[in-house]
């Protein structure tokens, strides 16, 4: 967590003023967030479900690299776009 010092408050107020702007299609307000994720694969085959039992899966996994998920939002229009990279 950042410290809530004077500089942080000034910058946050600047962002909030930007979000409070009226809709202008020539200058859209767009928010972007990204999240790195770890890709997992099964190390062993699981067991298929049987009558009265659910499918079983081992907790051990193989790491298959990483990917990124991007989320782009235009809050005033409600438009959003999500994109995941393959690696």
HELIX and SHEET records of a PDB file:
HELIX    1   1 UNK A    6  UNK A   19  1                                  14    
SHEET    1   A 3 UNK A  31  UNK A  42  0                                        
SHEET    2   A 3 UNK A  61  UNK A  74 -1                                        
SHEET    3   A 3 UNK A  79  UNK A  84 -1                                        
END                                                                             
